[in-house]
Amino acid sequence: MGQSLKTPVFSSDGITAPLRQLTFRRIWLTSVLANLGALIRSVGAAWAMTQMTSSADKVALVQTALMLPVMLISMPAGAIADMHDRRIVALVSVTIALTGAASLTTLAWMGLLTPTLLLISCFVVGTGMALMDPAWQSSVSEQVPPETLPAAVALNSISYNIARSVGPAIGGVIVATAGAVASFAVNTLLYLPLILALFLWKRVSEPARLPPERLSRAIVSGVRYIANSPSIKIVLLRSMVMGVIGGGIIALMPLVARDLLRGSAQTYGIILSAFGLGAVVGALNITIIRKHMSGEAAIRACALSMSGAITAVALSDVPLLTIVALFLAGAVWMIAWALFNIGVQLSAPRWVAGRSLAAYQAAGSGGIAVGSWAWGYLADVIGVQTALLISAGLMMASSVLGVWLRMPRISAREEDAEILADPEVRLELSARSGPLVVEIEYRVEKVNARAFHKVMQDVQLVRKRNGAYGWSIARDIADPELWTERYHCPTWLDYLRQRNRATQSERDLDRQAAAFHMGPVPIRVRRMLERPFGSVRRKEDVLDAAARDAMHGERLLRS
């Protein structure tokens, strides 16, 4: 009996399971402090803006300045996280945020702070966090066992919202008693423990088999993968819609405190804390919700609940009712975002995890940034209450999006497939030799032609998202049993990357297609150089011995 009572808490899918890992625990605890400082700073920045200007759109722009960098630089940040040591990337990112917070503190202390300088400083802090998020999020899978990854994602959400449950109230007290400059100073100091935790992280990285992609090529690879991944595209679109519509309640919260509740900075801190506390409660229940509801049903329930909560906030002039409504809003808001995050984490293989998470953050934070500005502008024109009611109506309408964009059903992260041996090569090649044309010939019985063609449509997506272009499948009119799959890769190096990016399920899809092949002759694969004498740029082809062996096909890798 005693053992059965402990199972939910200590099982691998329990919410606390990832905290057994020392590195994750250190970074998670110090991120709580960093997030606490960020929330305290946000209260100070938002309230400082209300004291410098009465314009609702400028108040909302504080949230936009913090979120906009995520939309602007997230893909480069994700590419950098995938290309370089994620620990170093995270350290540099937090240092940038520290610099922005220190600048904000200095300007406020010297009495030089203006609305423009406040927005610029918030933008710098947001830039550091935009660089940090993909590196940290994509490295979580390195710090915890695969079975605890969903719980680790939920804990990351809890980290921010534990801070949000108490940070705004603390920020309100600090701003009311010591001024906004004190909140900025606290924010600066609370970045230091996170820097120390990242410094202590002894990350062990596997040596790269092939040279890294250039930044521009890495960004293109990430965009291509996402464009050919239906599950990730759906999550990105749904998160963007949620961000645009729901961003209003977050951006207009200072005006709810000031105009609807006739309160002070402390009132703003309290209602923001209610939202954060609700978010903690929501995140703590993620594992239960995932067990009992599909992703689509949960997102639909969150949208409807959020709509009701926003309506209550808009119509209430009683602080207690507003607090209760914001508690509910925070809970369902966090459940929705945790489900979006888990969907991306489980859909993306390791080689593109940083870029996929960066795209998710760009979609969500970009939606919140655009929504914050739009709702602030609308509140200036028609009033805070009416703007919130419109937001509530749109949130209710968004619940039917699942009819066209149904959330994917994903229960576990894709595992990387075994490394394939390099193909036989008798032509001298360099990394930039190309374009490479690949032709694969299948012989399929006529009765299986339609089923084979259907499978090949899924193969097409796999080839494209892993690096191929110009994909086609053709049937020989003189020999109807003969089918030829054809695609291109830009260079020989790109082809070597493409063929070993597959996950286990993608490799299984290859086997499924190969199973249609009949006859004693095996599937024939041709790899051809499209420009055999004009494709080599000699100055860019100086490789180390191991990489040169891989380029020339002289070294076989066995799983």
C-alpha positions as CSV (number, residue, x, y, z in Angstrom):
1,M,0.0,0.0,0.0
2,G,2.8,2.4,1.0
3,Q,4.6,1.8,-2.3
4,S,1.4,2.5,-4.4
5,L,1.0,5.8,-2.6
6,K,4.5,6.9,-3.6
7,T,4.3,5.9,-7.2
8,P,2.6,9.1,-8.6
9,V,5.2,11.3,-7.0
10,F,8.4,9.4,-7.8
11,S,7.5,7.6,-11.0
12,S,9.4,8.6,-14.2
13,D,6.5,10.7,-15.4
14,G,6.0,12.4,-12.0
15,I,6.4,16.2,-12.1
16,T,9.4,16.1,-9.7
17,A,11.4,13.3,-11.4
18,P,13.7,15.6,-13.5
19,L,14.8,17.4,-10.3
20,R,16.9,14.2,-9.4
21,Q,19.4,15.3,-12.1
22,L,21.9,17.6,-10.5
23,T,22.6,19.9,-13.5
24,F,18.9,20.3,-14.3
25,R,18.1,21.0,-10.7
26,R,20.8,23.7,-10.4
27,I,19.8,25.5,-13.5
28,W,16.1,25.2,-12.8
29,L,16.4,26.6,-9.2
30,T,18.6,29.5,-10.4
31,S,16.2,30.2,-13.3
32,V,13.5,30.6,-10.7
33,L,15.5,33.4,-9.2
34,A,16.3,34.9,-12.6
35,N,12.6,34.8,-13.5
36,L,11.7,36.3,-10.2
37,G,14.1,39.2,-10.9
38,A,12.6,39.5,-14.4
39,L,9.0,39.8,-13.1
40,I,10.1,42.3,-10.5
41,R,11.7,44.3,-13.3
42,S,8.6,44.0,-15.4
43,V,6.4,45.5,-12.7
44,G,8.9,48.4,-12.3
45,A,9.2,49.0,-16.1
46,A,5.4,48.9,-16.7
47,W,4.7,51.1,-13.8
48,A,7.5,53.5,-14.6
49,M,6.0,53.8,-18.1
50,T,2.5,54.7,-16.7
51,Q,4.2,57.4,-14.6
52,M,6.0,58.9,-17.7
53,T,3.1,58.7,-20.1
54,S,-0.7,58.2,-20.1
55,S,-0.7,56.5,-23.5
56,A,-2.0,52.9,-23.4
57,D,-0.1,51.9,-26.4
58,K,3.2,52.9,-24.9
59,V,2.4,51.0,-21.7
60,A,1.7,48.0,-23.9
61,L,4.9,48.5,-25.8
62,V,6.9,47.5,-22.7
63,Q,5.6,44.0,-23.2
64,T,6.3,44.2,-26.9
65,A,9.9,45.4,-26.4
66,L,10.6,42.3,-24.2
67,M,8.9,39.9,-26.6
68,L,9.8,41.3,-30.0
69,P,13.4,40.0,-30.0
70,V,12.1,36.5,-29.7
71,M,10.3,36.9,-33.0
72,L,13.1,38.7,-34.7
73,I,16.2,36.6,-33.8
74,S,14.8,33.3,-32.6
75,M,15.7,31.3,-35.7
76,P,19.3,32.5,-35.7
77,A,19.4,31.8,-32.0
78,G,18.1,28.3,-32.6
79,A,20.6,27.7,-35.3
80,I,23.4,28.9,-33.0
81,A,22.2,26.6,-30.3
82,D,22.2,23.6,-32.7
83,M,25.6,24.5,-34.1
84,H,27.6,25.4,-31.0
85,D,28.0,24.4,-27.4
86,R,24.7,25.1,-25.8
87,R,26.2,25.9,-22.4
88,I,28.5,28.6,-23.9
89,V,25.5,30.0,-25.9
90,A,23.4,30.2,-22.7
91,L,26.2,31.9,-20.8
92,V,26.7,34.6,-23.4
93,S,22.9,35.1,-23.6
94,V,22.4,35.6,-19.9
95,T,25.4,38.0,-19.9
96,I,23.6,40.1,-22.6
97,A,20.5,40.2,-20.5
98,L,22.6,41.2,-17.4
99,T,24.1,44.1,-19.4
100,G,20.6,45.3,-20.4
101,A,19.3,45.1,-16.8
102,A,22.4,46.9,-15.4
103,S,22.0,49.7,-18.0
104,L,18.4,50.1,-17.0
105,T,19.4,50.3,-13.4
106,T,22.1,52.9,-14.1
107,L,19.8,55.1,-16.2
108,A,17.0,55.1,-13.6
109,W,19.4,55.8,-10.8
110,M,20.9,58.8,-12.6
111,G,17.4,60.1,-13.5
112,L,18.1,59.8,-17.2
113,L,15.3,57.3,-18.0
114,T,12.9,58.2,-20.7
115,P,10.1,56.1,-22.4
116,T,12.4,55.5,-25.4
117,L,15.4,54.5,-23.2
118,L,13.2,52.3,-21.2
119,L,12.0,50.4,-24.3
120,I,15.5,50.1,-25.6
121,S,16.8,48.6,-22.4
122,C,13.9,46.2,-22.3
123,F,14.7,45.2,-25.9
124,V,18.3,44.4,-24.9
125,V,17.1,42.3,-22.0
126,G,14.6,40.6,-24.3
127,T,17.4,39.9,-26.8
128,G,19.5,38.1,-24.2
129,M,16.5,35.9,-23.3
130,A,15.7,35.3,-26.9
131,L,19.2,33.9,-27.4
132,M,19.0,31.9,-24.1
133,D,15.7,30.2,-24.6
134,P,16.5,27.8,-27.5
135,A,19.8,26.8,-26.0
136,W,18.3,26.1,-22.6
137,Q,15.1,24.4,-23.9
138,S,16.9,22.2,-26.4
139,S,19.5,21.2,-23.9
140,V,16.9,19.9,-21.4
141,S,16.9,16.5,-23.2
142,E,20.6,16.3,-22.5
143,Q,20.1,16.8,-18.8
144,V,17.2,14.4,-18.1
145,P,16.2,10.8,-19.2
146,P,13.8,10.7,-22.2
147,E,10.9,9.4,-20.1
148,T,11.0,12.5,-17.9
149,L,11.2,15.1,-20.7
150,P,7.5,16.1,-20.6
151,A,7.8,16.6,-16.9
152,A,11.0,18.7,-17.4
153,V,9.1,20.9,-19.9
154,A,6.3,21.4,-17.4
155,L,8.9,22.3,-14.7
156,N,10.4,24.9,-16.9
157,S,6.9,26.5,-17.3
158,I,6.5,26.2,-13.5
159,S,9.9,27.9,-13.0
160,Y,8.6,31.1,-14.7
161,N,5.2,31.0,-13.0
162,I,6.5,30.3,-9.5
163,A,8.3,33.6,-10.0
164,R,5.2,35.2,-11.5
165,S,3.0,34.0,-8.5
166,V,5.1,36.0,-6.1
167,G,7.4,38.3,-8.2
168,P,4.8,40.9,-9.2
169,A,3.6,41.3,-5.6
170,I,7.2,41.7,-4.4
171,G,7.8,44.0,-7.3
172,G,4.8,46.1,-6.4
173,V,6.0,46.4,-2.8
174,I,9.5,47.3,-4.0
175,V,8.3,49.9,-6.5
176,A,5.9,51.4,-4.0
177,T,8.5,51.7,-1.3
178,A,11.8,52.2,-3.1
179,G,10.9,53.2,-6.7
180,A,11.4,51.5,-10.0
181,V,15.2,51.7,-9.8
182,A,15.2,49.3,-6.9
183,S,13.3,46.7,-9.0
184,F,15.8,47.1,-11.8
185,A,18.7,46.6,-9.4
186,V,17.2,43.4,-8.0
187,N,16.7,42.0,-11.5
188,T,20.4,42.6,-12.2
189,L,21.6,40.8,-9.1
190,L,19.3,37.8,-9.6
191,Y,20.9,37.0,-13.0
192,L,24.2,36.2,-11.2
193,P,23.2,32.8,-9.7
194,L,22.1,31.5,-13.1
195,I,25.4,32.5,-14.6
196,L,27.2,30.5,-11.9
197,A,24.9,27.4,-12.5
198,L,25.6,27.5,-16.2
199,F,29.4,27.8,-15.5
200,L,29.2,24.7,-13.3
201,W,27.4,22.6,-15.9
202,K,30.0,20.1,-17.2
203,R,28.4,19.4,-20.6
204,V,29.8,16.4,-22.5
205,S,29.2,16.8,-26.2
206,E,29.8,14.1,-28.8
207,P,32.5,15.0,-31.3
208,A,31.0,16.1,-34.6
209,R,31.4,13.7,-37.5
210,L,30.9,16.4,-40.2
211,P,31.8,20.1,-40.3
212,P,29.1,22.3,-38.9
213,E,26.7,24.1,-41.2
214,R,27.1,27.9,-41.8
215,L,24.6,30.0,-40.0
216,S,22.7,31.0,-43.1
217,R,22.5,27.4,-44.2
218,A,21.5,26.2,-40.7
219,I,18.6,28.7,-40.7
220,V,17.5,27.5,-44.1
221,S,17.7,23.9,-42.9
222,G,15.6,24.7,-39.9
223,V,12.9,26.5,-41.9
224,R,12.8,23.7,-44.4
225,Y,12.4,21.1,-41.7
226,I,9.5,23.0,-40.1
227,A,7.8,23.7,-43.5
228,N,7.7,19.9,-44.2
229,S,6.7,18.9,-40.7
230,P,2.9,19.0,-40.4
231,S,2.8,18.4,-36.7
232,I,5.2,21.3,-35.9
233,K,3.4,23.7,-38.3
234,I,0.1,23.0,-36.6
235,V,1.6,23.7,-33.2
236,L,3.2,26.9,-34.4
237,L,0.0,28.3,-36.0
238,R,-2.1,27.4,-32.9
239,S,0.4,29.0,-30.6
240,M,0.6,32.2,-32.7
241,V,-3.2,32.5,-32.6
242,M,-3.3,32.0,-28.9
243,G,-0.5,34.6,-28.4
244,V,-2.2,37.3,-30.6
245,I,-5.6,36.9,-28.9
246,G,-4.5,36.2,-25.4
247,G,-1.7,38.8,-25.3
248,G,-4.2,41.5,-24.6
249,I,-4.9,40.3,-21.0
250,I,-1.2,40.4,-20.2
251,A,-0.4,43.7,-21.9
252,L,-3.4,45.5,-20.5
253,M,-3.1,44.2,-17.0
254,P,-1.4,47.5,-15.7
255,L,-4.5,49.4,-17.2
256,V,-6.9,46.9,-15.6
257,A,-5.3,47.8,-12.2
258,R,-5.2,51.5,-12.9
259,D,-8.4,52.1,-14.8
260,L,-10.9,49.3,-14.0
261,L,-9.9,48.7,-10.4
262,R,-8.6,52.2,-9.6
263,G,-5.6,50.7,-7.9
264,S,-1.8,51.4,-7.5
265,A,1.4,49.5,-8.3
266,Q,0.6,47.1,-5.5
267,T,-2.8,46.3,-7.0
268,Y,-1.0,45.6,-10.3
269,G,1.5,43.3,-8.5
270,I,-1.3,41.4,-6.7
271,I,-3.4,40.7,-9.8
272,L,-0.3,39.7,-11.8
273,S,0.6,37.4,-8.9
274,A,-2.8,35.8,-9.1
275,F,-2.3,35.1,-12.8
276,G,1.2,33.6,-12.0
277,L,-0.1,31.5,-9.2
278,G,-2.9,30.1,-11.4
279,A,-0.2,29.3,-14.0
280,V,1.8,27.3,-11.4
281,V,-1.3,25.3,-10.5
282,G,-2.0,24.6,-14.2
283,A,1.6,23.5,-14.9
284,L,1.5,21.1,-11.9
285,N,-1.4,19.3,-13.4
286,I,0.0,18.9,-16.9
287,T,0.8,15.2,-16.5
288,I,-2.7,14.5,-15.3
289,I,-4.3,16.4,-18.2
290,R,-2.1,14.6,-20.8
291,K,-3.2,11.3,-19.4
292,H,-6.9,12.0,-19.5
293,M,-7.4,14.4,-22.4
294,S,-6.1,14.6,-26.0
295,G,-4.1,17.6,-26.9
296,E,-6.9,19.0,-29.0
297,A,-9.5,18.6,-26.3
298,A,-7.3,20.2,-23.7
299,I,-6.5,23.2,-26.0
300,R,-10.2,23.7,-26.8
301,A,-11.1,23.6,-23.1
302,C,-8.3,26.1,-22.4
303,A,-9.6,28.5,-25.0
304,L,-13.1,28.4,-23.8
305,S,-12.0,28.9,-20.1
306,M,-9.7,31.7,-21.1
307,S,-12.6,33.4,-22.9
308,G,-14.8,33.3,-19.8
309,A,-12.0,34.5,-17.5
310,I,-11.2,37.5,-19.8
311,T,-14.9,38.4,-19.9
312,A,-15.0,38.4,-16.1
313,V,-11.9,40.6,-15.8
314,A,-13.4,43.1,-18.3
315,L,-16.7,43.4,-16.5
316,S,-15.4,43.4,-12.9
317,D,-14.6,46.4,-10.8
318,V,-14.2,44.2,-7.6
319,P,-10.5,43.3,-7.0
320,L,-11.4,39.8,-5.5
321,L,-13.5,38.8,-8.6
322,T,-10.6,40.0,-10.8
323,I,-8.1,38.0,-8.8
324,V,-10.2,34.8,-9.1
325,A,-10.7,35.3,-12.9
326,L,-7.0,35.9,-13.4
327,F,-6.1,32.9,-11.4
328,L,-8.3,30.8,-13.8
329,A,-6.8,32.6,-16.8
330,G,-3.3,31.9,-15.6
331,A,-4.0,28.2,-15.1
332,V,-5.5,27.6,-18.6
333,W,-2.9,29.9,-20.2
334,M,-0.1,27.9,-18.8
335,I,-1.7,24.5,-19.7
336,A,-2.1,25.6,-23.3
337,W,1.5,26.8,-23.6
338,A,3.0,23.8,-21.9
339,L,1.1,21.5,-24.3
340,F,2.4,23.5,-27.3
341,N,5.9,23.3,-25.9
342,I,5.7,19.6,-25.3
343,G,4.3,19.1,-28.8
344,V,7.3,20.8,-30.4
345,Q,9.9,19.1,-28.1
346,L,8.5,15.6,-28.9
347,S,8.2,16.3,-32.6
348,A,11.7,17.6,-33.3
349,P,14.8,15.4,-33.6
350,R,17.9,16.4,-31.8
351,W,19.7,17.9,-34.8
352,V,17.0,20.6,-35.3
353,A,15.6,20.8,-31.8
354,G,17.0,24.3,-31.1
355,R,15.6,25.7,-34.4
356,S,12.2,24.1,-33.9
357,L,11.9,25.5,-30.4
358,A,13.1,28.9,-31.6
359,A,10.4,28.9,-34.3
360,Y,7.8,27.9,-31.6
361,Q,9.0,30.8,-29.4
362,A,9.0,33.2,-32.3
363,A,5.4,32.2,-33.2
364,G,4.2,32.4,-29.6
365,S,6.1,35.4,-28.4
366,G,5.7,37.2,-31.7
367,G,2.0,36.7,-31.5
368,I,2.0,38.1,-27.9
369,A,4.2,41.0,-29.0
370,V,1.9,41.9,-32.0
371,G,-1.2,41.3,-29.9
372,S,0.1,43.4,-27.1
373,W,0.6,46.4,-29.4
374,A,-2.7,45.8,-31.2
375,W,-4.7,45.5,-28.0
376,G,-3.0,48.5,-26.5
377,Y,-3.8,50.6,-29.6
378,L,-7.4,49.3,-29.6
379,A,-7.7,50.2,-25.8
380,D,-6.6,53.7,-26.6
381,V,-9.4,54.0,-29.2
382,I,-12.3,52.1,-27.6
383,G,-11.3,51.7,-24.0
384,V,-9.8,48.9,-21.9
385,Q,-13.1,47.1,-21.1
386,T,-14.3,46.9,-24.7
387,A,-10.9,45.7,-26.0
388,L,-10.9,42.9,-23.4
389,L,-14.5,41.9,-24.4
390,I,-13.4,41.6,-28.0
391,S,-10.4,39.6,-27.0
392,A,-12.7,37.2,-25.1
393,G,-15.0,36.8,-28.1
394,L,-12.1,36.0,-30.4
395,M,-10.6,33.5,-27.9
396,M,-14.0,31.7,-27.8
397,A,-14.0,31.6,-31.6
398,S,-10.5,30.1,-31.7
399,S,-11.7,27.0,-30.0
400,V,-13.0,25.7,-33.4
401,L,-9.6,25.9,-35.1
402,G,-9.1,22.2,-34.3
403,V,-11.6,21.4,-37.1
404,W,-8.9,22.4,-39.6
405,L,-5.7,22.4,-37.5
406,R,-6.0,19.5,-35.1
407,M,-3.3,19.2,-32.5
408,P,-1.0,16.2,-33.2
409,R,-1.1,13.1,-31.0
410,I,2.5,12.6,-29.8
411,S,3.4,10.5,-26.7
412,A,7.2,10.1,-26.9
413,R,10.1,11.9,-28.5
414,E,11.5,10.5,-31.8
415,E,14.8,8.6,-31.4
416,D,17.6,9.1,-33.8
417,A,18.1,6.2,-36.2
418,E,21.4,4.3,-36.5
419,I,24.2,5.9,-38.5
420,L,24.4,4.5,-42.1
421,A,27.6,3.5,-43.7
422,D,29.0,6.0,-46.2
423,P,28.2,5.1,-49.8
424,E,30.8,3.7,-52.1
425,V,32.6,6.5,-54.0
426,R,35.1,6.2,-56.8
427,L,35.1,9.8,-57.9
428,E,37.2,12.4,-56.0
429,L,34.8,14.6,-54.2
430,S,35.0,17.6,-51.9
431,A,32.5,18.9,-49.4
432,R,31.1,21.3,-51.9
433,S,30.9,19.0,-54.9
434,G,27.4,19.2,-56.2
435,P,24.5,19.4,-56.8
436,L,24.1,15.7,-56.1
437,V,21.3,13.8,-57.8
438,V,19.9,10.7,-56.2
439,E,17.7,8.2,-58.1
440,I,16.2,5.2,-56.4
441,E,14.5,2.5,-58.5
442,Y,11.7,0.3,-57.1
443,R,9.9,-2.5,-58.9
444,V,6.3,-2.6,-57.6
445,E,3.5,-4.9,-58.5
446,K,0.6,-3.2,-60.3
447,V,-1.9,-4.1,-57.7
448,N,0.2,-2.3,-55.1
449,A,0.8,0.8,-57.2
450,R,-1.7,3.1,-55.4
451,A,-0.6,2.0,-51.9
452,F,3.1,2.5,-52.8
453,H,2.4,6.0,-54.2
454,K,0.6,6.9,-51.0
455,V,3.6,5.8,-48.9
456,M,5.9,7.8,-51.1
457,Q,4.0,11.0,-50.4
458,D,5.1,10.6,-46.8
459,V,8.6,9.7,-47.9
460,Q,8.6,13.0,-49.8
461,L,8.1,15.0,-46.6
462,V,10.9,13.1,-44.9
463,R,13.4,13.7,-47.8
464,K,12.5,17.4,-48.0
465,R,12.6,18.2,-44.3
466,N,16.0,16.5,-43.9
467,G,17.7,18.4,-46.7
468,A,16.6,17.3,-50.2
469,Y,14.9,19.4,-52.8
470,G,13.4,18.8,-56.3
471,W,11.8,15.6,-55.1
472,S,9.7,13.5,-57.6
473,I,8.3,10.1,-58.1
474,A,7.8,8.8,-61.6
475,R,6.4,5.6,-63.2
476,D,7.9,4.1,-66.4
477,I,5.3,4.1,-69.2
478,A,7.0,1.3,-71.0
479,D,7.5,-0.8,-67.8
480,P,4.7,0.2,-65.4
481,E,6.2,-1.9,-62.6
482,L,9.3,0.4,-62.5
483,W,9.1,3.5,-60.3
484,T,11.9,6.0,-59.9
485,E,12.3,8.3,-56.9
486,R,14.5,11.3,-57.6
487,Y,15.8,14.2,-55.5
488,H,18.7,16.6,-55.2
489,C,21.0,17.7,-52.5
490,P,23.0,21.0,-52.9
491,T,26.4,19.4,-52.2
492,W,28.0,16.1,-51.2
493,L,28.3,17.3,-47.6
494,D,24.6,18.2,-47.5
495,Y,23.8,14.7,-48.8
496,L,25.9,13.1,-46.0
497,R,23.9,15.2,-43.5
498,Q,20.6,14.4,-45.1
499,R,20.9,10.6,-45.2
500,N,21.8,10.4,-41.4
501,R,19.2,12.9,-40.1
502,A,16.4,10.4,-40.1
503,T,14.6,9.3,-36.9
504,Q,13.6,5.7,-36.2
505,S,10.0,6.3,-37.5
506,E,11.4,7.9,-40.7
507,R,13.8,5.0,-41.2
508,D,10.8,2.7,-40.7
509,L,9.0,4.6,-43.5
510,D,11.9,3.9,-45.8
511,R,11.6,0.2,-45.0
512,Q,7.9,0.3,-45.6
513,A,8.5,1.8,-49.1
514,A,11.2,-0.8,-49.7
515,A,8.9,-3.6,-48.7
516,F,6.9,-2.9,-51.9
517,H,9.9,-3.8,-54.0
518,M,9.7,-7.2,-55.7
519,G,12.0,-9.4,-57.7
520,P,15.5,-10.9,-57.1
521,V,17.3,-7.7,-58.1
522,P,17.7,-5.3,-55.1
523,I,16.6,-1.7,-55.1
524,R,19.0,0.3,-57.2
525,V,20.3,3.6,-55.9
526,R,22.2,6.0,-58.2
527,R,24.1,9.0,-56.8
528,M,25.2,11.3,-59.6
529,L,27.2,14.6,-59.7
530,E,25.3,17.1,-61.8
531,R,28.3,19.4,-62.4
532,P,31.3,17.1,-62.2
533,F,33.9,19.6,-63.3
534,G,32.5,23.0,-62.2
535,S,31.4,22.6,-58.6
536,V,34.5,22.6,-56.4
537,R,35.7,25.8,-54.7
538,R,39.1,24.8,-53.6
539,K,39.7,27.4,-50.9
540,E,36.7,26.2,-48.9
541,D,37.7,22.6,-49.0
542,V,40.5,22.3,-46.4
543,L,39.3,19.6,-44.0
544,D,40.9,17.6,-41.2
545,A,41.8,14.0,-41.9
546,A,38.7,12.5,-40.3
547,A,36.3,14.8,-42.2
548,R,38.2,14.2,-45.5
549,D,37.8,10.5,-45.1
550,A,34.0,10.9,-44.6
551,M,33.8,13.2,-47.6
552,H,35.6,10.7,-49.8
553,G,33.6,7.7,-48.6
554,E,36.9,6.0,-47.4
555,R,35.6,5.4,-43.8
556,L,32.6,3.2,-43.1
557,L,30.5,4.0,-40.0
558,R,28.7,1.1,-38.4
559,S,25.9,1.4,-36.0
